[in-house]
Amino acid sequence: MRTMQTTVNIKGWMQAALAVLLTATLVACGGGGGSSDNSSSSSSSSNTSATVSNTVPITVGPGVSGVINLPMVSVTICAPGSTTNCQTINNIQLDTGSFGLRVVSSVLNSTLLSGLPISTIASSGAQLAECATFADGFTWGSVRTATVTIGGETTTTSIPVQTIGDNANTMPTSGCGSGSAENTVADLGANGILGVGTAPTDCGAICADASKAGTYSNYFACPNGTSCTRTAVSLAQQVTNPVGKFQTDNNGLIVQMAPVSNTGAASATGTLVFGIGTQGNNQLAASQVFTTDAFGDLNNSTFNGTTVTAFLDSGSNAYFFGDSTLTACGSQYAGFYCPSSAQTRTVTLAGTNNVSAAATVNILSAQTLFASGTSYAFNDLAGQLGTNTSFDLGLPFFYGRNVYYHLDQTASGGASPYVGF
């Protein structure tokens, strides 16, 4: 996760720091308190399909801390085996570039938090924690088990989730990612992250391999909750993409976002639809379908004559790519592009199924877009990735589109992962 800060005038009478949030693929890639931002009521959507059982509304707006282009959904978490010890958490970031549910522990009420068992390593009994590493920081917290409901879909069993920040004092002094710890709502810009990309778990085989885990694992064994060291962990105990654990509609999802003006909008709405080809409202209607690697990446794409890894990531609040021909913004909007006139750039996406197609993105100056101080949804915001080897099609790409994600089912002899639009 990369967070960039920019300060803008809002209506000329107050200063606000807008935390501009990019959630990149994990390296392997409110309940309590009474705040309205954490209340149990669900946000509404103008898309009527969001009332169907396999759907949930998506909203883009100020959220919990004024983060632009951050799509939010509501998620209900229950203690394993309980239908009463539950809590619905609003303002959970919808992230198709990561995998698994992570919730900031401080938004969980004490009864529910104590009712979510901390996972342990069978051979030693040590508690299991995770350092989930993003591009500019990390989340640290226990791995617990919970039953998860999103819209009308519920996991058939309790699944591993990360409770961010519940044991911050046990975080290793080294080996837990780089950048800043993002263990609070303020640091994260949301009450949690719902990772629903193509992978069924957040790390996969590398974290299950004892010969590699000491160097590469996201997971840590913490005897008596302390002295945490890297450990191998089975796929079954890794933080799990909840979509694959639904009773039905469990093979993928569709992110449907309404279009927004090229000059930005105060808010935006959409619908998250579960399943592909399992009901009348989720039939595959993509013009292009690209098979991907396990983590949803298109590794043979090209931009400006260079091979790049491209990915479609709702958790990124802008297009992010390297292009020295685009004017970079000054310090007030550092990290974004500020061209003097509207620009377009084209990336050629290529799947492992030999399907390729051009995707053209529109770019306006971040300074122009941020000028109103009241808009939170932008379809033409772009920023610098710091590398010429990746092209991140963030949330701006989703506006006015249906974007499809099919989960990787090859381990059980099923379909390969793919994305489409």
C-alpha positions in Angstrom: 0.0 0.0 0.0 1.4 3.4 -1.0 0.0 6.5 0.7 0.7 9.9 -0.6 -0.3 13.1 1.2 -1.5 16.3 -0.4 -2.9 19.4 1.2 -5.7 21.3 -0.6 -8.0 24.2 0.1 -11.6 23.2 0.7 -14.0 26.1 0.0 -11.2 28.5 1.0 -12.0 28.3 4.7 -10.3 25.2 5.9 -7.3 23.1 5.2 -7.7 19.3 4.8 -5.0 16.7 4.3 -6.4 14.2 1.8 -4.7 10.9 2.2 -4.4 9.5 -1.3 -4.3 5.8 -1.1 -2.8 3.3 -3.5 -3.3 -0.4 -2.6 -1.0 -2.5 -4.7 -1.0 -6.2 -4.9 0.3 -7.9 -1.7 3.8 -9.2 -2.0 2.5 -12.7 -1.6 0.7 -9.5 -3.2 -17.6 -0.3 12.8 -19.3 -1.3 14.8 -17.9 -0.2 18.2 -17.6 3.3 19.4 -20.9 4.6 18.1 -19.3 6.6 15.2 -21.6 7.0 12.2 -18.6 6.0 10.0 -18.6 2.6 11.7 -22.3 2.1 12.1 -24.1 -1.1 11.2 -26.3 0.5 8.5 -25.4 -0.3 4.9 -24.8 2.4 2.3 -27.3 2.7 -0.5 -26.6 2.5 -4.2 -28.4 3.8 -7.2 -27.9 0.4 -8.9 -31.1 -1.6 -8.1 -29.2 -4.9 -8.6 -27.5 -4.2 -5.2 -30.7 -5.4 -3.5 -30.2 -8.9 -4.9 -28.7 -11.5 -2.5 -25.5 -11.9 -4.4 -24.7 -8.2 -4.4 -23.6 -5.5 -2.1 -23.5 -1.7 -2.7 -20.2 0.1 -3.4 -19.8 3.8 -2.4 -17.0 6.3 -3.1 -17.0 9.4 -1.0 -15.3 11.0 2.0 -15.3 7.7 3.9 -13.7 7.7 7.3 -10.8 10.1 6.6 -11.3 11.9 3.3 -9.5 9.4 1.0 -10.2 10.0 -2.6 -11.3 7.2 -5.0 -11.6 4.7 -2.3 -14.5 2.2 -2.9 -16.2 1.1 0.3 -18.4 -1.9 1.1 -20.0 -3.2 4.3 -19.0 -6.6 5.8 -20.6 -8.6 8.6 -18.3 -10.6 10.9 -19.5 -13.2 13.3 -17.7 -15.3 15.9 -17.4 -18.9 14.6 -20.7 -20.9 15.2 -22.6 -17.8 16.4 -25.5 -15.9 14.8 -25.7 -13.3 17.5 -22.1 -12.3 18.3 -21.8 -10.4 15.1 -21.0 -6.9 13.8 -21.5 -5.1 10.5 -18.5 -2.9 9.6 -19.0 -0.1 7.1 -16.2 1.6 5.2 -14.2 -1.5 4.3 -12.1 -0.8 1.3 -12.9 -3.0 -1.8 -9.5 -4.2 -3.1 -9.3 -6.4 -6.2 -5.5 -6.3 -5.9 -5.2 -8.2 -2.7 -6.7 -11.3 -1.1 -8.5 -11.8 2.2 -10.3 -9.8 4.8 -8.4 -7.5 7.2 -10.2 -5.4 9.8 -8.7 -2.8 12.1 -9.2 -4.3 15.5 -10.3 -1.1 17.2 -13.5 -1.0 15.2 -14.6 -4.4 16.5 -16.6 -4.4 19.8 -14.9 -6.1 22.7 -17.4 -9.0 22.7 -16.8 -9.9 19.1 -13.0 -9.4 19.2 -12.8 -11.8 22.2 -15.0 -14.2 20.4 -12.7 -14.5 17.4 -10.2 -17.3 18.2 -6.6 -16.5 17.4 -5.1 -19.2 15.1 -2.2 -21.3 16.4 0.5 -23.4 15.0 -0.4 -27.0 15.5 3.1 -28.3 16.2 3.9 -25.6 18.8 0.8 -23.9 19.9 2.3 -20.6 19.1 -0.2 -17.8 18.1 -0.2 -16.9 14.5 0.2 -13.3 13.3 0.7 -11.8 9.9 2.7 -8.9 8.4 0.8 -8.1 5.3 3.2 -6.2 3.1 2.0 -3.6 0.6 4.0 -1.2 -1.6 4.7 1.5 1.0 3.8 -0.1 4.3 2.3 -3.0 6.1 -0.4 -4.2 8.4 0.5 -6.2 11.5 -2.0 -8.2 13.5 -3.2 -11.6 14.7 -4.8 -14.2 12.4 -8.2 -15.1 13.7 -11.1 -17.1 12.4 -14.6 -15.7 11.7 -17.6 -16.3 9.6 -18.0 -13.5 7.0 -21.1 -12.3 5.3 -21.1 -9.8 2.4 -24.5 -8.8 1.0 -26.5 -12.1 1.1 -23.5 -14.3 0.8 -22.0 -16.1 3.8 -18.9 -18.3 4.1 -19.8 -21.9 4.7 -17.3 -22.1 7.5 -15.2 -19.7 9.5 -12.2 -18.5 7.6 -8.8 -16.9 8.6 -8.9 -13.1 8.7 -6.4 -10.6 10.0 -7.3 -8.3 12.9 -5.0 -5.3 12.3 -3.3 -3.7 15.2 -4.6 -6.0 18.0 -1.1 -6.9 19.1 1.0 -4.0 17.9 3.4 -4.3 20.8 4.5 -7.7 19.5 5.5 -6.5 16.0 9.0 -7.6 15.2 11.6 -4.9 15.1 12.8 -6.1 11.8 11.6 -8.3 9.0 8.0 -7.0 8.9 7.9 -5.1 5.6 9.2 -1.6 4.8 7.6 1.8 5.0 5.1 2.7 7.7 2.9 0.5 9.9 -0.8 1.0 8.9 -2.4 -0.4 11.9 -5.1 2.3 12.6 -8.1 3.6 10.8 -6.4 6.9 10.3 -3.3 5.3 8.8 -5.2 2.9 6.6 -7.9 5.3 5.5 -10.6 2.7 6.0 -11.9 0.4 8.7 -10.4 -2.6 6.9 -9.6 -4.1 3.5 -11.6 -6.7 1.6 -9.2 -8.4 -0.8 -11.2 -10.2 -3.5 -8.7 -10.6 -6.3 -8.2 -13.8 -8.2 -6.1 -15.8 -5.6 -7.9 -18.0 -3.0 -5.3 -17.1 -0.3 -3.0 -14.2 0.3 0.3 -15.9 0.0 0.0 -19.3 -1.4 2.6 -22.0 -1.8 5.6 -19.9 -0.9 4.3 -19.4 2.7 3.4 -23.1 3.0 7.0 -24.1 2.0 9.1 -24.5 5.1 12.3 -24.2 3.1 11.3 -20.7 1.9 9.1 -19.4 4.8 12.1 -18.2 6.9 12.8 -15.7 4.2 9.6 -15.0 2.4 6.6 -15.8 4.6 4.2 -13.1 5.7 3.3 -15.2 8.7 4.9 -15.2 12.2 4.7 -17.7 15.1 4.4 -15.9 18.4 4.9 -18.2 21.4 2.6 -16.9 24.2 1.9 -14.0 21.9 5.4 -12.7 21.9 8.9 -13.2 20.3 7.4 -13.5 16.9 9.5 -15.2 14.1 8.6 -16.1 10.5 7.0 -19.4 10.0 5.5 -21.6 7.4 1.7 -21.9 7.4 -0.6 -24.2 5.6 -2.9 -22.9 2.9 -5.9 -23.7 5.2 -4.6 -21.3 7.8 -3.7 -18.4 5.5 -5.9 -15.3 5.3 -8.5 -16.4 2.8 -10.4 -14.7 0.0 -14.0 -15.1 1.4 -15.6 -15.3 -2.1 -14.2 -18.8 -2.7 -15.8 -19.9 0.6 -19.4 -18.9 -0.2 -21.9 -21.7 -0.6 -22.8 -20.5 -4.2 -21.6 -17.7 -6.4 -18.1 -18.6 -5.3 -16.2 -18.6 -8.6 -15.6 -14.9 -9.0 -17.1 -11.5 -8.9 -18.0 -8.4 -11.0 -17.2 -4.8 -10.0 -19.8 -2.6 -11.6 -19.2 1.2 -11.3 -21.3 4.0 -12.6 -19.6 6.6 -14.8 -18.4 9.9 -13.4 -17.6 13.3 -15.0 -14.2 13.9 -16.4 -13.9 16.8 -14.0 -14.6 14.6 -11.0 -17.7 14.0 -8.8 -18.5 14.4 -5.1 -19.3 10.7 -4.9 -19.9 7.6 -6.9 -21.8 4.4 -6.6 -21.5 0.9 -7.8 -22.4 -2.8 -7.1 -20.2 -5.7 -6.2 -21.8 -8.9 -7.7 -20.7 -12.3 -6.6 -20.4 -15.2 -9.0 -19.8 -15.3 -12.8 -22.4 -17.3 -14.8 -24.1 -18.6 -11.7 -27.2 -16.4 -11.8 -29.1 -14.2 -14.2 -27.4 -11.1 -13.0 -23.8 -12.2 -13.3 -23.5 -13.6 -16.8 -20.1 -13.1 -18.5 -20.5 -10.2 -20.9 -16.9 -9.0 -21.2 -15.6 -7.9 -24.6 -12.1 -9.0 -23.6 -11.1 -11.8 -21.2 -7.5 -12.3 -20.2 -6.2 -15.2 -18.3 -3.7 -14.1 -15.6 -1.1 -15.5 -13.2 -2.4 -16.7 -9.8 -2.5 -13.1 -8.5 -4.3 -11.5 -11.3 -1.3 -10.0 -13.1 -0.9 -9.6 -16.9 2.8 -10.1 -17.1 3.3 -9.8 -20.8 1.6 -6.4 -21.4 3.4 -3.5 -23.1 3.6 0.2 -22.6 5.7 2.6 -24.5 7.5 -0.3 -26.2 8.4 -2.0 -22.9 7.1 -5.2 -21.4 5.2 -4.4 -18.2 3.1 -6.2 -15.6 -0.4 -4.7 -15.7 -3.2 -5.3 -13.2 -6.7 -4.0 -12.7 -6.8 -2.9 -9.1 -9.9 -1.2 -7.5 -7.7 -0.6 -4.4 -5.5 1.9 -6.3 -7.0 5.4 -6.4 -5.4 6.4 -9.6 -3.7 5.1 -12.7 -0.1 4.5 -11.6 2.7 4.1 -14.2 6.1 5.5 -15.1 6.2 8.0 -18.0 8.9 10.7 -18.1 7.0 12.6 -20.8 4.3 13.5 -18.4 4.8 16.6 -16.2 5.0 15.7 -12.6 3.1 17.8 -10.0 4.9 20.0 -7.6 5.4 19.3 -3.9 1.7 20.1 -3.0 0.6 17.2 -5.2 3.8 15.1 -5.1 3.5 11.7 -6.7 0.8 12.7 -9.3 1.0 13.9 -12.9 0.0 17.5 -13.7 0.1 17.9 -17.5 -0.8 21.3 -18.9 -3.5 19.8 -21.1 -5.6 16.6 -21.2 -3.6 13.6 -22.2 -4.2 9.9 -23.1 -1.9 6.9 -22.8 -2.4 3.4 -24.1 -1.3 0.1 -22.5 -1.7 -3.1 -24.4 -2.9 -5.8 -22.1 -1.9 -9.4 -22.8 -3.2 -12.6 -21.2 -1.6 -16.0 -21.0 -4.4 -17.1 -23.4 -2.8 -15.0 -26.1 -5.6 -12.4 -26.0 -4.4 -8.9 -26.2 -6.3 -5.5 -26.3 -5.4 -1.9 -26.0 -6.7 0.0 -22.9 -6.5 3.8 -23.3 -6.5 6.0 -20.1 -7.3 9.7 -19.8 -5.2 12.0 -17.7 -6.0 15.4 -16.3 -3.8 17.5 -14.0 -4.2 16.4 -10.4 -4.0 20.1 -9.5 -7.0 20.8 -11.7 -8.9 17.8 -10.3 -8.3 18.7 -6.7 -9.1 22.3 -7.1 -12.8 22.1 -5.9 -11.8 20.4 -2.7 -15.2 18.7 -2.6 -14.8 15.8 -5.1 -13.8 12.3 -4.1 -14.4 10.4 -7.4 -12.1 10.9 -10.4 -11.8 8.9 -13.6 -8.7 10.6 -15.0 -6.3 10.9 -12.1 -2.8 9.4 -12.7 0.3 9.2 -10.6 3.9 8.0 -10.7 4.7 4.4 -9.9 8.4 4.8 -9.7 9.1 2.0 -12.1 8.7 1.4 -15.8 7.9 -2.3 -15.3 4.3 -2.1 -14.0 1.1 -0.4 -15.1 -1.6 -0.1 -12.5 -5.1 0.3 -13.8 -6.6 1.7 -10.7 -10.2 2.7 -9.8 -10.4 5.4 -12.5 -10.5 2.5 -15.0 -13.5 1.0 -13.3 -15.9 3.9 -13.7 -18.5 3.2 -16.3 -17.4 -0.4 -16.7 -18.1 -3.9 -15.5 -14.8 -5.6 -14.5 -14.8 -9.4 -14.0 -12.5 -11.5 -11.8 -12.5 -15.3 -11.9 -10.8 -17.0 -9.0 -7.9 -19.4 -9.5 -9.5 -22.9 -9.3 -6.6 -24.8 -10.8 -5.7 -26.5 -7.5 -9.0 -28.4 -7.6 -8.9 -29.0 -11.4 -11.0 -26.0 -12.2 -10.6 -22.9 -14.3 -7.6 -20.7 -14.5 -7.9 -17.2 -13.1 -8.9 -14.4 -15.5 -9.9 -10.8 -15.6 -12.2 -9.2 -18.2 -14.1 -6.0 -19.0 
